[in-house]
Amino acid sequence: MNILSLEQYREMVDEVIEFKNQNGIMPDYAVIDGCRIEKQSYINMIERVNKFILEMGRNPRSVEIEDIDYCI
């Protein structure tokens, strides 16, 4: 899987935010549907989506994952 749907992306962001709220730090990685996404990759994804929303005025339909450690 190299692309997350908008729903999968939102689920990933919710998990990252929940972890940060509980632990005070961002997780080292996020796992979505068996794919491990490293911290730098998910931060990059969040930055790209935010930039897209600001420039286009809407949410993207999907988000490309640039670096994946592994998928089950």
PDB file of N, H, CA, C and O in Angstrom:
ATOM      1  N   MET A   1       0.852  -1.173   0.000  1.00  0.00           N
ATOM      2  CA  MET A   1       0.000   0.000   0.000  1.00  0.00           C
ATOM      3  C   MET A   1       0.899   1.238   0.000  1.00  0.00           C
ATOM      4  O   MET A   1       1.697   1.434   0.917  1.00  0.00           O
ATOM      5  N   ASN A   2       0.767   2.055  -1.015  1.00  0.00           N
ATOM      6  H   ASN A   2       0.119   1.897  -1.760  1.00  0.00           H
ATOM      7  CA  ASN A   2       1.532   3.291  -1.108  1.00  0.00           C
ATOM      8  C   ASN A   2       0.665   4.524  -0.930  1.00  0.00           C
ATOM      9  O   ASN A   2       1.170   5.645  -0.884  1.00  0.00           O
ATOM     10  N   ILE A   3      -0.639   4.315  -0.830  1.00  0.00           N
ATOM     11  H   ILE A   3      -1.049   3.403  -0.868  1.00  0.00           H
ATOM     12  CA  ILE A   3      -1.572   5.430  -0.744  1.00  0.00           C
ATOM     13  C   ILE A   3      -2.594   5.149   0.362  1.00  0.00           C
ATOM     14  O   ILE A   3      -3.090   4.031   0.498  1.00  0.00           O
ATOM     15  N   LEU A   4      -2.895   6.180   1.141  1.00  0.00           N
ATOM     16  H   LEU A   4      -2.492   7.088   1.030  1.00  0.00           H
ATOM     17  CA  LEU A   4      -3.961   6.085   2.133  1.00  0.00           C
ATOM     18  C   LEU A   4      -5.178   6.827   1.609  1.00  0.00           C
ATOM     19  O   LEU A   4      -5.061   7.899   1.014  1.00  0.00           O
ATOM     20  N   SER A   5      -6.333   6.251   1.835  1.00  0.00           N
ATOM     21  H   SER A   5      -6.428   5.380   2.318  1.00  0.00           H
ATOM     22  CA  SER A   5      -7.561   6.979   1.533  1.00  0.00           C
ATOM     23  C   SER A   5      -7.705   8.092   2.566  1.00  0.00           C
ATOM     24  O   SER A   5      -7.005   8.101   3.579  1.00  0.00           O
ATOM     25  N   LEU A   6      -8.595   9.011   2.311  1.00  0.00           N
ATOM     26  H   LEU A   6      -9.163   9.004   1.488  1.00  0.00           H
ATOM     27  CA  LEU A   6      -8.817  10.100   3.260  1.00  0.00           C
ATOM     28  C   LEU A   6      -9.244   9.547   4.618  1.00  0.00           C
ATOM     29  O   LEU A   6      -8.833  10.070   5.653  1.00  0.00           O
ATOM     30  N   GLU A   7     -10.064   8.495   4.625  1.00  0.00           N
ATOM     31  H   GLU A   7     -10.398   8.070   3.784  1.00  0.00           H
ATOM     32  CA  GLU A   7     -10.508   7.888   5.882  1.00  0.00           C
ATOM     33  C   GLU A   7      -9.332   7.262   6.635  1.00  0.00           C
ATOM     34  O   GLU A   7      -9.217   7.421   7.851  1.00  0.00           O
ATOM     35  N   GLN A   8      -8.457   6.553   5.914  1.00  0.00           N
ATOM     36  H   GLN A   8      -8.550   6.424   4.927  1.00  0.00           H
ATOM     37  CA  GLN A   8      -7.286   5.944   6.549  1.00  0.00           C
ATOM     38  C   GLN A   8      -6.348   7.025   7.092  1.00  0.00           C
ATOM     39  O   GLN A   8      -5.801   6.890   8.187  1.00  0.00           O
ATOM     40  N   TYR A   9      -6.170   8.087   6.322  1.00  0.00           N
ATOM     41  H   TYR A   9      -6.614   8.197   5.432  1.00  0.00           H
ATOM     42  CA  TYR A   9      -5.322   9.199   6.752  1.00  0.00           C
ATOM     43  C   TYR A   9      -5.865   9.816   8.042  1.00  0.00           C
ATOM     44  O   TYR A   9      -5.112  10.058   8.985  1.00  0.00           O
ATOM     45  N   ARG A  10      -7.162  10.067   8.078  1.00  0.00           N
ATOM     46  H   ARG A  10      -7.774   9.871   7.312  1.00  0.00           H
ATOM     47  CA  ARG A  10      -7.771  10.646   9.271  1.00  0.00           C
ATOM     48  C   ARG A  10      -7.635   9.729  10.478  1.00  0.00           C
ATOM     49  O   ARG A  10      -7.404  10.194  11.595  1.00  0.00           O
ATOM     50  N   GLU A  11      -7.778   8.426  10.253  1.00  0.00           N
ATOM     51  H   GLU A  11      -7.965   8.049   9.346  1.00  0.00           H
ATOM     52  CA  GLU A  11      -7.603   7.447  11.327  1.00  0.00           C
ATOM     53  C   GLU A  11      -6.170   7.511  11.861  1.00  0.00           C
ATOM     54  O   GLU A  11      -5.963   7.486  13.074  1.00  0.00           O
ATOM     55  N   MET A  12      -5.181   7.595  10.966  1.00  0.00           N
ATOM     56  H   MET A  12      -5.349   7.615   9.981  1.00  0.00           H
ATOM     57  CA  MET A  12      -3.788   7.684  11.365  1.00  0.00           C
ATOM     58  C   MET A  12      -3.540   8.943  12.194  1.00  0.00           C
ATOM     59  O   MET A  12      -2.898   8.881  13.243  1.00  0.00           O
ATOM     60  N   VAL A  13      -4.047  10.078  11.729  1.00  0.00           N
ATOM     61  H   VAL A  13      -4.569  10.128  10.877  1.00  0.00           H
ATOM     62  CA  VAL A  13      -3.859  11.340  12.447  1.00  0.00           C
ATOM     63  C   VAL A  13      -4.524  11.273  13.822  1.00  0.00           C
ATOM     64  O   VAL A  13      -3.949  11.736  14.807  1.00  0.00           O
ATOM     65  N   ASP A  14      -5.713  10.708  13.899  1.00  0.00           N
ATOM     66  H   ASP A  14      -6.180  10.331  13.098  1.00  0.00           H
ATOM     67  CA  ASP A  14      -6.402  10.571  15.190  1.00  0.00           C
ATOM     68  C   ASP A  14      -5.570   9.735  16.173  1.00  0.00           C
ATOM     69  O   ASP A  14      -5.467  10.078  17.351  1.00  0.00           O
ATOM     70  N   GLU A  15      -4.980   8.644  15.685  1.00  0.00           N
ATOM     71  H   GLU A  15      -5.063   8.366  14.728  1.00  0.00           H
ATOM     72  CA  GLU A  15      -4.162   7.781  16.537  1.00  0.00           C
ATOM     73  C   GLU A  15      -2.911   8.513  17.012  1.00  0.00           C
ATOM     74  O   GLU A  15      -2.532   8.403  18.178  1.00  0.00           O
ATOM     75  N   VAL A  16      -2.272   9.255  16.118  1.00  0.00           N
ATOM     76  H   VAL A  16      -2.580   9.344  15.171  1.00  0.00           H
ATOM     77  CA  VAL A  16      -1.071  10.016  16.475  1.00  0.00           C
ATOM     78  C   VAL A  16      -1.412  11.075  17.524  1.00  0.00           C
ATOM     79  O   VAL A  16      -0.683  11.228  18.504  1.00  0.00           O
ATOM     80  N   ILE A  17      -2.500  11.798  17.332  1.00  0.00           N
ATOM     81  H   ILE A  17      -3.093  11.673  16.536  1.00  0.00           H
ATOM     82  CA  ILE A  17      -2.899  12.838  18.283  1.00  0.00           C
ATOM     83  C   ILE A  17      -3.265  12.222  19.631  1.00  0.00           C
ATOM     84  O   ILE A  17      -2.891  12.756  20.675  1.00  0.00           O
ATOM     85  N   GLU A  18      -3.988  11.113  19.619  1.00  0.00           N
ATOM     86  H   GLU A  18      -4.292  10.679  18.771  1.00  0.00           H
ATOM     87  CA  GLU A  18      -4.355  10.450  20.867  1.00  0.00           C
ATOM     88  C   GLU A  18      -3.108  10.001  21.633  1.00  0.00           C
ATOM     89  O   GLU A  18      -3.025  10.171  22.850  1.00  0.00           O
ATOM     90  N   PHE A  19      -2.143   9.428  20.915  1.00  0.00           N
ATOM     91  H   PHE A  19      -2.211   9.289  19.926  1.00  0.00           H
ATOM     92  CA  PHE A  19      -0.892   8.991  21.544  1.00  0.00           C
ATOM     93  C   PHE A  19      -0.173  10.186  22.158  1.00  0.00           C
ATOM     94  O   PHE A  19       0.298  10.111  23.293  1.00  0.00           O
ATOM     95  N   LYS A  20      -0.086  11.291  21.413  1.00  0.00           N
ATOM     96  H   LYS A  20      -0.469  11.352  20.491  1.00  0.00           H
ATOM     97  CA  LYS A  20       0.596  12.491  21.913  1.00  0.00           C
ATOM     98  C   LYS A  20      -0.104  13.050  23.145  1.00  0.00           C
ATOM     99  O   LYS A  20       0.559  13.476  24.091  1.00  0.00           O
ATOM    100  N   ASN A  21      -1.427  13.053  23.145  1.00  0.00           N
ATOM    101  H   ASN A  21      -1.965  12.707  22.376  1.00  0.00           H
ATOM    102  CA  ASN A  21      -2.174  13.557  24.296  1.00  0.00           C
ATOM    103  C   ASN A  21      -1.955  12.689  25.537  1.00  0.00           C
ATOM    104  O   ASN A  21      -1.914  13.198  26.657  1.00  0.00           O
ATOM    105  N   GLN A  22      -1.814  11.381  25.333  1.00  0.00           N
ATOM    106  H   GLN A  22      -1.846  10.968  24.423  1.00  0.00           H
ATOM    107  CA  GLN A  22      -1.636  10.469  26.462  1.00  0.00           C
ATOM    108  C   GLN A  22      -0.201  10.438  26.969  1.00  0.00           C
ATOM    109  O   GLN A  22       0.028  10.278  28.168  1.00  0.00           O
ATOM    110  N   ASN A  23       0.781  10.591  26.060  1.00  0.00           N
ATOM    111  H   ASN A  23       0.595  10.720  25.086  1.00  0.00           H
ATOM    112  CA  ASN A  23       2.180  10.388  26.418  1.00  0.00           C
ATOM    113  C   ASN A  23       3.048  11.645  26.361  1.00  0.00           C
ATOM    114  O   ASN A  23       4.178  11.645  26.850  1.00  0.00           O
ATOM    115  N   GLY A  24       2.528  12.702  25.772  1.00  0.00           N
ATOM    116  H   GLY A  24       1.610  12.702  25.375  1.00  0.00           H
ATOM    117  CA  GLY A  24       3.281  13.935  25.691  1.00  0.00           C
ATOM    118  C   GLY A  24       4.304  13.995  24.567  1.00  0.00           C
ATOM    119  O   GLY A  24       4.962  15.019  24.388  1.00  0.00           O
ATOM    120  N   ILE A  25       4.448  12.921  23.812  1.00  0.00           N
ATOM    121  H   ILE A  25       3.913  12.089  23.958  1.00  0.00           H
ATOM    122  CA  ILE A  25       5.368  12.884  22.675  1.00  0.00           C
ATOM    123  C   ILE A  25       4.693  12.222  21.489  1.00  0.00           C
ATOM    124  O   ILE A  25       3.716  11.490  21.649  1.00  0.00           O
ATOM    125  N   MET A  26       5.208  12.476  20.313  1.00  0.00           N
ATOM    126  H   MET A  26       6.001  13.071  20.183  1.00  0.00           H
ATOM    127  CA  MET A  26       4.679  11.836  19.111  1.00  0.00           C
ATOM    128  C   MET A  26       5.208  10.403  19.051  1.00  0.00           C
ATOM    129  O   MET A  26       6.340  10.149  19.461  1.00  0.00           O
ATOM    130  N   PRO A  27       4.407   9.464  18.547  1.00  0.00           N
ATOM    131  CA  PRO A  27       4.885   8.079  18.440  1.00  0.00           C
ATOM    132  C   PRO A  27       5.995   7.965  17.389  1.00  0.00           C
ATOM    133  O   PRO A  27       6.072   8.770  16.461  1.00  0.00           O
ATOM    134  N   ASP A  28       6.849   6.955  17.553  1.00  0.00           N
ATOM    135  H   ASP A  28       6.787   6.301  18.307  1.00  0.00           H
ATOM    136  CA  ASP A  28       7.933   6.722  16.598  1.00  0.00           C
ATOM    137  C   ASP A  28       7.417   6.266  15.241  1.00  0.00           C
ATOM    138  O   ASP A  28       8.084   6.442  14.221  1.00  0.00           O
ATOM    139  N   TYR A  29       6.217   5.675  15.239  1.00  0.00           N
ATOM    140  H   TYR A  29       5.676   5.533  16.067  1.00  0.00           H
ATOM    141  CA  TYR A  29       5.606   5.219  13.992  1.00  0.00           C
ATOM    142  C   TYR A  29       4.105   5.080  14.183  1.00  0.00           C
ATOM    143  O   TYR A  29       3.605   5.047  15.307  1.00  0.00           O
ATOM    144  N   ALA A  30       3.397   5.000  13.066  1.00  0.00           N
ATOM    145  H   ALA A  30       3.803   5.027  12.152  1.00  0.00           H
ATOM    146  CA  ALA A  30       1.956   4.740  13.073  1.00  0.00           C
ATOM    147  C   ALA A  30       1.714   3.488  12.244  1.00  0.00           C
ATOM    148  O   ALA A  30       2.407   3.251  11.254  1.00  0.00           O
ATOM    149  N   VAL A  31       0.740   2.692  12.642  1.00  0.00           N
ATOM    150  H   VAL A  31       0.178   2.885  13.446  1.00  0.00           H
ATOM    151  CA  VAL A  31       0.397   1.487  11.886  1.00  0.00           C
ATOM    152  C   VAL A  31      -1.037   1.623  11.399  1.00  0.00           C
ATOM    153  O   VAL A  31      -1.963   1.781  12.196  1.00  0.00           O
ATOM    154  N   ILE A  32      -1.212   1.561  10.086  1.00  0.00           N
ATOM    155  H   ILE A  32      -0.460   1.433   9.439  1.00  0.00           H
ATOM    156  CA  ILE A  32      -2.530   1.637   9.469  1.00  0.00           C
ATOM    157  C   ILE A  32      -2.686   0.447   8.538  1.00  0.00           C
ATOM    158  O   ILE A  32      -1.903   0.273   7.605  1.00  0.00           O
ATOM    159  N   ASP A  33      -3.696  -0.369   8.794  1.00  0.00           N
ATOM    160  H   ASP A  33      -4.332  -0.227   9.552  1.00  0.00           H
ATOM    161  CA  ASP A  33      -3.978  -1.556   7.982  1.00  0.00           C
ATOM    162  C   ASP A  33      -2.734  -2.403   7.748  1.00  0.00           C
ATOM    163  O   ASP A  33      -2.494  -2.876   6.637  1.00  0.00           O
ATOM    164  N   GLY A  34      -1.940  -2.591   8.807  1.00  0.00           N
ATOM    165  H   GLY A  34      -2.134  -2.207   9.710  1.00  0.00           H
ATOM    166  CA  GLY A  34      -0.768  -3.452   8.731  1.00  0.00           C
ATOM    167  C   GLY A  34       0.470  -2.804   8.144  1.00  0.00           C
ATOM    168  O   GLY A  34       1.491  -3.477   7.998  1.00  0.00           O
ATOM    169  N   CYS A  35       0.424  -1.531   7.802  1.00  0.00           N
ATOM    170  H   CYS A  35      -0.405  -0.984   7.920  1.00  0.00           H
ATOM    171  CA  CYS A  35       1.585  -0.824   7.264  1.00  0.00           C
ATOM    172  C   CYS A  35       2.161   0.108   8.325  1.00  0.00           C
ATOM    173  O   CYS A  35       1.450   0.911   8.929  1.00  0.00           O
ATOM    174  N   ARG A  36       3.446  -0.022   8.530  1.00  0.00           N
ATOM    175  H   ARG A  36       4.023  -0.675   8.040  1.00  0.00           H
ATOM    176  CA  ARG A  36       4.145   0.816   9.515  1.00  0.00           C
ATOM    177  C   ARG A  36       4.696   2.053   8.806  1.00  0.00           C
ATOM    178  O   ARG A  36       5.460   1.945   7.847  1.00  0.00           O
ATOM    179  N   ILE A  37       4.297   3.220   9.292  1.00  0.00           N
ATOM    180  H   ILE A  37       3.677   3.307  10.071  1.00  0.00           H
ATOM    181  CA  ILE A  37       4.718   4.486   8.711  1.00  0.00           C
ATOM    182  C   ILE A  37       5.561   5.202   9.757  1.00  0.00           C
ATOM    183  O   ILE A  37       5.066   5.553  10.829  1.00  0.00           O
ATOM    184  N   GLU A  38       6.827   5.417   9.447  1.00  0.00           N
ATOM    185  H   GLU A  38       7.229   5.133   8.577  1.00  0.00           H
ATOM    186  CA  GLU A  38       7.747   6.053  10.389  1.00  0.00           C
ATOM    187  C   GLU A  38       7.360   7.500  10.670  1.00  0.00           C
ATOM    188  O   GLU A  38       6.660   8.135   9.881  1.00  0.00           O
ATOM    189  N   LYS A  39       7.826   8.011  11.808  1.00  0.00           N
ATOM    190  H   LYS A  39       8.395   7.496  12.449  1.00  0.00           H
ATOM    191  CA  LYS A  39       7.481   9.340  12.284  1.00  0.00           C
ATOM    192  C   LYS A  39       7.745  10.416  11.228  1.00  0.00           C
ATOM    193  O   LYS A  39       6.868  11.239  10.964  1.00  0.00           O
ATOM    194  N   GLN A  40       8.923  10.426  10.626  1.00  0.00           N
ATOM    195  H   GLN A  40       9.635   9.757  10.841  1.00  0.00           H
ATOM    196  CA  GLN A  40       9.252  11.448   9.641  1.00  0.00           C
ATOM    197  C   GLN A  40       8.291  11.385   8.458  1.00  0.00           C
ATOM    198  O   GLN A  40       7.924  12.421   7.905  1.00  0.00           O
ATOM    199  N   SER A  41       7.881  10.179   8.064  1.00  0.00           N
ATOM    200  H   SER A  41       8.179   9.337   8.514  1.00  0.00           H
ATOM    201  CA  SER A  41       6.964  10.024   6.933  1.00  0.00           C
ATOM    202  C   SER A  41       5.573  10.540   7.262  1.00  0.00           C
ATOM    203  O   SER A  41       4.962  11.235   6.450  1.00  0.00           O
ATOM    204  N   TYR A  42       5.059  10.204   8.459  1.00  0.00           N
ATOM    205  H   TYR A  42       5.556   9.640   9.118  1.00  0.00           H
ATOM    206  CA  TYR A  42       3.711  10.687   8.761  1.00  0.00           C
ATOM    207  C   TYR A  42       3.697  12.189   9.014  1.00  0.00           C
ATOM    208  O   TYR A  42       2.704  12.853   8.715  1.00  0.00           O
ATOM    209  N   ILE A  43       4.776  12.735   9.557  1.00  0.00           N
ATOM    210  H   ILE A  43       5.583  12.197   9.800  1.00  0.00           H
ATOM    211  CA  ILE A  43       4.857  14.192   9.716  1.00  0.00           C
ATOM    212  C   ILE A  43       4.856  14.857   8.345  1.00  0.00           C
ATOM    213  O   ILE A  43       4.176  15.862   8.141  1.00  0.00           O
ATOM    214  N   ASN A  44       5.618  14.298   7.402  1.00  0.00           N
ATOM    215  H   ASN A  44       6.171  13.481   7.568  1.00  0.00           H
ATOM    216  CA  ASN A  44       5.661  14.819   6.038  1.00  0.00           C
ATOM    217  C   ASN A  44       4.282  14.758   5.395  1.00  0.00           C
ATOM    218  O   ASN A  44       3.876  15.694   4.706  1.00  0.00           O
ATOM    219  N   MET A  45       3.560  13.665   5.615  1.00  0.00           N
ATOM    220  H   MET A  45       3.890  12.905   6.175  1.00  0.00           H
ATOM    221  CA  MET A  45       2.213  13.518   5.062  1.00  0.00           C
ATOM    222  C   MET A  45       1.283  14.597   5.611  1.00  0.00           C
ATOM    223  O   MET A  45       0.521  15.204   4.859  1.00  0.00           O
ATOM    224  N   ILE A  46       1.345  14.833   6.920  1.00  0.00           N
ATOM    225  H   ILE A  46       1.964  14.339   7.530  1.00  0.00           H
ATOM    226  CA  ILE A  46       0.487  15.838   7.545  1.00  0.00           C
ATOM    227  C   ILE A  46       0.797  17.222   6.986  1.00  0.00           C
ATOM    228  O   ILE A  46      -0.115  17.999   6.705  1.00  0.00           O
ATOM    229  N   GLU A  47       2.073  17.528   6.826  1.00  0.00           N
ATOM    230  H   GLU A  47       2.814  16.897   7.054  1.00  0.00           H
ATOM    231  CA  GLU A  47       2.463  18.831   6.267  1.00  0.00           C
ATOM    232  C   GLU A  47       1.963  18.993   4.834  1.00  0.00           C
ATOM    233  O   GLU A  47       1.474  20.060   4.463  1.00  0.00           O
ATOM    234  N   ARG A  48       2.085  17.933   4.025  1.00  0.00           N
ATOM    235  H   ARG A  48       2.482  17.066   4.326  1.00  0.00           H
ATOM    236  CA  ARG A  48       1.626  18.008   2.636  1.00  0.00           C
ATOM    237  C   ARG A  48       0.114  18.167   2.543  1.00  0.00           C
ATOM    238  O   ARG A  48      -0.380  18.927   1.711  1.00  0.00           O
ATOM    239  N   VAL A  49      -0.621  17.456   3.391  1.00  0.00           N
ATOM    240  H   VAL A  49      -0.219  16.838   4.067  1.00  0.00           H
ATOM    241  CA  VAL A  49      -2.083  17.567   3.374  1.00  0.00           C
ATOM    242  C   VAL A  49      -2.507  18.969   3.808  1.00  0.00           C
ATOM    243  O   VAL A  49      -3.397  19.564   3.200  1.00  0.00           O
ATOM    244  N   ASN A  50      -1.876  19.497   4.854  1.00  0.00           N
ATOM    245  H   ASN A  50      -1.153  19.014   5.348  1.00  0.00           H
ATOM    246  CA  ASN A  50      -2.214  20.851   5.299  1.00  0.00           C
ATOM    247  C   ASN A  50      -1.943  21.867   4.196  1.00  0.00           C
ATOM    248  O   ASN A  50      -2.749  22.772   3.980  1.00  0.00           O
ATOM    249  N   LYS A  51      -0.823  21.731   3.501  1.00  0.00           N
ATOM    250  H   LYS A  51      -0.168  20.996   3.677  1.00  0.00           H
ATOM    251  CA  LYS A  51      -0.493  22.634   2.400  1.00  0.00           C
ATOM    252  C   LYS A  51      -1.532  22.503   1.279  1.00  0.00           C
ATOM    253  O   LYS A  51      -1.960  23.506   0.708  1.00  0.00           O
ATOM    254  N   PHE A  52      -1.934  21.278   0.969  1.00  0.00           N
ATOM    255  H   PHE A  52      -1.587  20.463   1.433  1.00  0.00           H
ATOM    256  CA  PHE A  52      -2.933  21.039  -0.072  1.00  0.00           C
ATOM    257  C   PHE A  52      -4.249  21.726   0.280  1.00  0.00           C
ATOM    258  O   PHE A  52      -4.862  22.386  -0.560  1.00  0.00           O
ATOM    259  N   ILE A  53      -4.673  21.563   1.529  1.00  0.00           N
ATOM    260  H   ILE A  53      -4.176  21.027   2.211  1.00  0.00           H
ATOM    261  CA  ILE A  53      -5.935  22.170   1.969  1.00  0.00           C
ATOM    262  C   ILE A  53      -5.867  23.687   1.855  1.00  0.00           C
ATOM    263  O   ILE A  53      -6.820  24.317   1.396  1.00  0.00           O
ATOM    264  N   LEU A  54      -4.748  24.279   2.269  1.00  0.00           N
ATOM    265  H   LEU A  54      -3.975  23.767   2.642  1.00  0.00           H
ATOM    266  CA  LEU A  54      -4.597  25.730   2.187  1.00  0.00           C
ATOM    267  C   LEU A  54      -4.611  26.228   0.738  1.00  0.00           C
ATOM    268  O   LEU A  54      -5.210  27.261   0.439  1.00  0.00           O
ATOM    269  N   GLU A  55      -3.952  25.494  -0.152  1.00  0.00           N
ATOM    270  H   GLU A  55      -3.465  24.655   0.091  1.00  0.00           H
ATOM    271  CA  GLU A  55      -3.850  25.923  -1.543  1.00  0.00           C
ATOM    272  C   GLU A  55      -5.113  25.630  -2.354  1.00  0.00           C
ATOM    273  O   GLU A  55      -5.511  26.433  -3.198  1.00  0.00           O
ATOM    274  N   MET A  56      -5.736  24.488  -2.099  1.00  0.00           N
ATOM    275  H   MET A  56      -5.412  23.836  -1.414  1.00  0.00           H
ATOM    276  CA  MET A  56      -6.855  24.049  -2.929  1.00  0.00           C
ATOM    277  C   MET A  56      -8.217  24.312  -2.286  1.00  0.00           C
ATOM    278  O   MET A  56      -9.234  24.339  -2.979  1.00  0.00           O
ATOM    279  N   GLY A  57      -8.243  24.506  -0.976  1.00  0.00           N
ATOM    280  H   GLY A  57      -7.417  24.485  -0.413  1.00  0.00           H
ATOM    281  CA  GLY A  57      -9.498  24.768  -0.287  1.00  0.00           C
ATOM    282  C   GLY A  57     -10.371  23.551  -0.089  1.00  0.00           C
ATOM    283  O   GLY A  57     -11.570  23.673   0.162  1.00  0.00           O
ATOM    284  N   ARG A  58      -9.776  22.377  -0.199  1.00  0.00           N
ATOM    285  H   ARG A  58      -8.803  22.278  -0.403  1.00  0.00           H
ATOM    286  CA  ARG A  58     -10.528  21.132   0.006  1.00  0.00           C
ATOM    287  C   ARG A  58      -9.574  20.040   0.460  1.00  0.00           C
ATOM    288  O   ARG A  58      -8.356  20.204   0.393  1.00  0.00           O
ATOM    289  N   ASN A  59     -10.131  18.921   0.924  1.00  0.00           N
ATOM    290  H   ASN A  59     -11.121  18.788   0.979  1.00  0.00           H
ATOM    291  CA  ASN A  59      -9.323  17.777   1.333  1.00  0.00           C
ATOM    292  C   ASN A  59      -8.908  16.961   0.107  1.00  0.00           C
ATOM    293  O   ASN A  59      -9.647  16.903  -0.875  1.00  0.00           O
ATOM    294  N   PRO A  60      -7.741  16.336   0.156  1.00  0.00           N
ATOM    295  CA  PRO A  60      -7.367  15.434  -0.940  1.00  0.00           C
ATOM    296  C   PRO A  60      -8.190  14.153  -0.858  1.00  0.00           C
ATOM    297  O   PRO A  60      -8.693  13.805   0.211  1.00  0.00           O
ATOM    298  N   ARG A  61      -8.328  13.461  -1.964  1.00  0.00           N
ATOM    299  H   ARG A  61      -7.919  13.744  -2.832  1.00  0.00           H
ATOM    300  CA  ARG A  61      -9.053  12.180  -1.960  1.00  0.00           C
ATOM    301  C   ARG A  61      -8.203  11.070  -1.361  1.00  0.00           C
ATOM    302  O   ARG A  61      -8.721  10.135  -0.750  1.00  0.00           O
ATOM    303  N   SER A  62      -6.884  11.186  -1.544  1.00  0.00           N
ATOM    304  H   SER A  62      -6.464  11.946  -2.041  1.00  0.00           H
ATOM    305  CA  SER A  62      -5.955  10.199  -1.010  1.00  0.00           C
ATOM    306  C   SER A  62      -4.634  10.889  -0.711  1.00  0.00           C
ATOM    307  O   SER A  62      -4.381  12.010  -1.154  1.00  0.00           O
ATOM    308  N   VAL A  63      -3.786  10.184   0.061  1.00  0.00           N
ATOM    309  H   VAL A  63      -3.992   9.274   0.421  1.00  0.00           H
ATOM    310  CA  VAL A  63      -2.494  10.740   0.458  1.00  0.00           C
ATOM    311  C   VAL A  63      -1.425   9.691   0.175  1.00  0.00           C
ATOM    312  O   VAL A  63      -1.532   8.550   0.622  1.00  0.00           O
ATOM    313  N   GLU A  64      -0.401  10.081  -0.564  1.00  0.00           N
ATOM    314  H   GLU A  64      -0.314  11.009  -0.928  1.00  0.00           H
ATOM    315  CA  GLU A  64       0.692   9.168  -0.892  1.00  0.00           C
ATOM    316  C   GLU A  64       1.624   9.017   0.307  1.00  0.00           C
ATOM    317  O   GLU A  64       1.969   9.994   0.971  1.00  0.00           O
ATOM    318  N   ILE A  65       2.024   7.774   0.570  1.00  0.00           N
ATOM    319  H   ILE A  65       1.744   6.980   0.030  1.00  0.00           H
ATOM    320  CA  ILE A  65       2.995   7.486   1.617  1.00  0.00           C
ATOM    321  C   ILE A  65       4.344   7.415   0.924  1.00  0.00           C
ATOM    322  O   ILE A  65       4.540   6.591   0.032  1.00  0.00           O
ATOM    323  N   GLU A  66       5.280   8.274   1.326  1.00  0.00           N
ATOM    324  H   GLU A  66       5.121   8.944   2.051  1.00  0.00           H
ATOM    325  CA  GLU A  66       6.557   8.337   0.631  1.00  0.00           C
ATOM    326  C   GLU A  66       7.551   7.292   1.108  1.00  0.00           C
ATOM    327  O   GLU A  66       8.415   6.878   0.334  1.00  0.00           O
ATOM    328  N   ASP A  67       7.458   6.852   2.357  1.00  0.00           N
ATOM    329  H   ASP A  67       6.757   7.188   2.986  1.00  0.00           H
ATOM    330  CA  ASP A  67       8.422   5.889   2.880  1.00  0.00           C
ATOM    331  C   ASP A  67       7.722   4.954   3.848  1.00  0.00           C
ATOM    332  O   ASP A  67       7.214   5.385   4.883  1.00  0.00           O
ATOM    333  N   ILE A  68       7.694   3.673   3.509  1.00  0.00           N
ATOM    334  H   ILE A  68       8.106   3.323   2.668  1.00  0.00           H
ATOM    335  CA  ILE A  68       7.022   2.673   4.340  1.00  0.00           C
ATOM    336  C   ILE A  68       8.059   1.656   4.813  1.00  0.00           C
ATOM    337  O   ILE A  68       8.857   1.167   4.013  1.00  0.00           O
ATOM    338  N   ASP A  69       8.054   1.335   6.109  1.00  0.00           N
ATOM    339  H   ASP A  69       7.406   1.732   6.759  1.00  0.00           H
ATOM    340  CA  ASP A  69       8.974   0.309   6.614  1.00  0.00           C
ATOM    341  C   ASP A  69       8.538  -1.086   6.178  1.00  0.00           C
ATOM    342  O   ASP A  69       9.331  -1.839   5.613  1.00  0.00           O
ATOM    343  N   TYR A  70       7.291  -1.426   6.437  1.00  0.00           N
ATOM    344  H   TYR A  70       6.646  -0.814   6.895  1.00  0.00           H
ATOM    345  CA  TYR A  70       6.797  -2.727   6.000  1.00  0.00           C
ATOM    346  C   TYR A  70       5.270  -2.749   6.021  1.00  0.00           C
ATOM    347  O   TYR A  70       4.631  -1.965   6.724  1.00  0.00           O
ATOM    348  N   CYS A  71       4.711  -3.648   5.250  1.00  0.00           N
ATOM    349  H   CYS A  71       5.229  -4.284   4.679  1.00  0.00           H
ATOM    350  CA  CYS A  71       3.271  -3.898   5.255  1.00  0.00           C
ATOM    351  C   CYS A  71       3.051  -5.382   5.436  1.00  0.00           C
ATOM    352  O   CYS A  71       3.768  -6.212   4.877  1.00  0.00           O
ATOM    353  N   ILE A  72       2.045  -5.698   6.228  1.00  0.00           N
ATOM    354  H   ILE A  72       1.463  -5.024   6.682  1.00  0.00           H
ATOM    355  CA  ILE A  72       1.710  -7.119   6.460  1.00  0.00           C
ATOM    356  C   ILE A  72       0.671  -7.540   5.455  1.00  0.00           C
ATOM    357  O   ILE A  72       0.239  -8.692   5.461  1.00  0.00           O
TER     358      ILE A  72
END
